[in-house]
């Protein structure tokens, strides 16, 4: 019944316009739009473990708790490519252990950030995310981050910080404390990156904050902490009770306050 819905939508819009014209004392302030984010990831965040095209189309999938939370908090969309990044121009890009990116995607992201974009990168040198999928299954999360060309271009190298990535580590970063596995660290590369890149590597090398041209990147040497199985029990239903979730929120807020997120 497309005609019915089009008529109903037109009537609602007309009613809204009339209400605005006849209510001069109505508030003029409008809520701020949600931060728009493009997400690239190999982790089973969006559709859950082992999702197929059939299960996605039938709605028989279960997003990870972190993605459900992001859907309520942000205007987030999962993407497989950044080929139209400049045209779509989101507030922010999040790379969470993404699959191998094409040279074109890496170049597009680098150019977009240098023009004033904001990116959060969670890249793990030794991911220990449990999966029942075979190692040959393309849906299985990547065991190690594949962003060395991009990180090297920004003067950084990602290395494993421990020999046993499967061991649970309780990590403290500022006011946030959360469990994870396989934590990495960043080290500066020599020779350093181009003159318009400045990276500050934090304590223990866990986070690097980089000023890249007119933009900014917050880069974390881990991705396992997004796994709700490592959170407190109550956080699976209420993700804000997890410091891991609040940590990512703080990175988003930090970038939005510093740069506004758009070139």
URLIN-V337504 format. One record per pair of residues at least 6 apart in sequence whose C-alpha atoms are under 6 Angstrom apart, sorted by the first residue. I is the first residue (numbers start at 1). J is the second residue. D is the distance in Angstrom with one decimal. If there is no record, write none. Layout:
BEGIN
i=I j=J d=D
i=I j=J d=D
END
This chain:
BEGIN
i=34 j=74 d=5.2
i=34 j=75 d=5.5
i=35 j=74 d=5.2
i=35 j=75 d=5.7
i=36 j=75 d=4.5
i=36 j=76 d=5.7
i=36 j=90 d=5.2
i=36 j=91 d=5.1
i=37 j=76 d=4.6
i=37 j=90 d=5.7
i=37 j=91 d=6.0
i=37 j=92 d=4.9
i=37 j=93 d=5.4
i=38 j=76 d=5.9
i=38 j=77 d=5.2
i=38 j=78 d=5.8
i=38 j=93 d=4.8
i=39 j=78 d=4.6
i=39 j=79 d=5.9
i=39 j=93 d=6.0
i=39 j=94 d=4.9
i=39 j=95 d=5.9
i=40 j=78 d=5.9
i=40 j=79 d=5.6
i=40 j=95 d=5.0
i=40 j=98 d=5.5
i=41 j=95 d=6.0
i=41 j=96 d=4.8
i=41 j=97 d=5.4
i=41 j=98 d=4.0
i=42 j=97 d=5.9
i=42 j=98 d=4.9
i=42 j=99 d=5.4
i=42 j=141 d=4.9
i=43 j=141 d=5.0
i=45 j=63 d=5.6
i=45 j=64 d=4.7
i=45 j=67 d=5.8
i=46 j=63 d=4.9
i=47 j=61 d=5.5
i=47 j=62 d=5.6
i=47 j=63 d=4.8
i=48 j=62 d=5.3
i=48 j=63 d=5.0
i=48 j=64 d=6.0
i=82 j=105 d=5.4
i=83 j=105 d=6.0
i=91 j=261 d=4.3
i=91 j=262 d=5.2
i=92 j=118 d=5.1
i=92 j=119 d=5.6
i=92 j=261 d=5.6
i=93 j=119 d=4.7
i=94 j=119 d=5.7
i=94 j=120 d=4.8
i=94 j=121 d=5.8
i=95 j=121 d=4.7
i=96 j=122 d=4.7
i=97 j=122 d=5.9
i=97 j=123 d=4.9
i=97 j=145 d=5.9
i=100 j=146 d=5.8
i=113 j=215 d=4.9
i=114 j=212 d=5.4
i=114 j=213 d=4.3
i=114 j=214 d=5.2
i=114 j=215 d=5.2
i=115 j=214 d=5.5
i=115 j=263 d=5.3
i=116 j=214 d=4.4
i=116 j=215 d=3.8
i=116 j=262 d=6.0
i=116 j=263 d=3.9
i=117 j=215 d=4.9
i=117 j=261 d=5.4
i=117 j=262 d=5.1
i=117 j=263 d=5.1
i=118 j=215 d=5.8
i=118 j=216 d=5.1
i=118 j=217 d=5.8
i=118 j=261 d=5.1
i=119 j=217 d=4.9
i=120 j=217 d=5.8
i=120 j=218 d=4.9
i=120 j=219 d=5.8
i=121 j=219 d=4.6
i=122 j=220 d=4.8
i=122 j=222 d=5.7
i=122 j=223 d=5.3
i=123 j=145 d=5.2
i=123 j=221 d=5.3
i=123 j=222 d=5.4
i=123 j=223 d=6.0
i=124 j=144 d=5.7
i=124 j=145 d=5.2
i=124 j=221 d=5.4
i=124 j=222 d=4.3
i=124 j=223 d=5.4
i=125 j=144 d=4.5
i=125 j=145 d=5.4
i=125 j=160 d=5.6
i=125 j=184 d=5.9
i=126 j=143 d=5.9
i=126 j=144 d=5.2
i=126 j=165 d=5.8
i=126 j=182 d=5.0
i=127 j=143 d=4.8
i=127 j=144 d=5.9
i=127 j=182 d=5.9
i=128 j=166 d=5.7
i=133 j=140 d=5.9
i=154 j=193 d=5.2
i=155 j=188 d=5.8
i=155 j=189 d=5.1
i=155 j=192 d=5.1
i=155 j=193 d=4.4
i=156 j=187 d=5.8
i=156 j=188 d=4.8
i=156 j=189 d=5.4
i=157 j=186 d=5.5
i=157 j=187 d=5.2
i=158 j=185 d=5.8
i=158 j=186 d=4.8
i=159 j=184 d=5.6
i=159 j=185 d=5.5
i=160 j=184 d=4.3
i=161 j=184 d=4.7
i=161 j=185 d=5.8
i=165 j=181 d=5.6
i=165 j=182 d=3.7
i=166 j=181 d=5.7
i=167 j=181 d=5.8
i=168 j=180 d=5.6
i=168 j=181 d=4.9
i=169 j=179 d=5.5
i=169 j=180 d=5.3
i=169 j=181 d=5.7
i=170 j=178 d=5.7
i=170 j=179 d=4.4
i=171 j=177 d=5.6
i=171 j=178 d=5.4
i=171 j=179 d=5.9
i=176 j=243 d=5.3
i=177 j=243 d=5.9
i=178 j=243 d=5.8
i=178 j=244 d=5.7
i=179 j=230 d=5.8
i=180 j=224 d=5.5
i=180 j=225 d=4.7
i=181 j=224 d=5.9
i=183 j=222 d=5.3
i=184 j=221 d=4.8
i=185 j=205 d=4.5
i=185 j=206 d=4.9
i=185 j=221 d=5.4
i=186 j=205 d=4.9
i=196 j=212 d=5.9
i=196 j=213 d=5.1
i=197 j=211 d=5.6
i=197 j=212 d=4.5
i=198 j=210 d=5.5
i=198 j=211 d=5.1
i=199 j=209 d=5.5
i=199 j=210 d=4.0
i=200 j=208 d=5.5
i=200 j=209 d=5.2
i=201 j=208 d=4.3
i=202 j=208 d=5.9
i=206 j=220 d=5.9
i=206 j=221 d=5.3
i=207 j=219 d=5.6
i=207 j=220 d=4.6
i=208 j=218 d=6.0
i=208 j=219 d=5.1
i=209 j=217 d=5.9
i=209 j=218 d=4.7
i=210 j=216 d=5.6
i=210 j=217 d=5.1
i=228 j=236 d=6.0
i=235 j=241 d=5.0
i=235 j=242 d=5.4
END
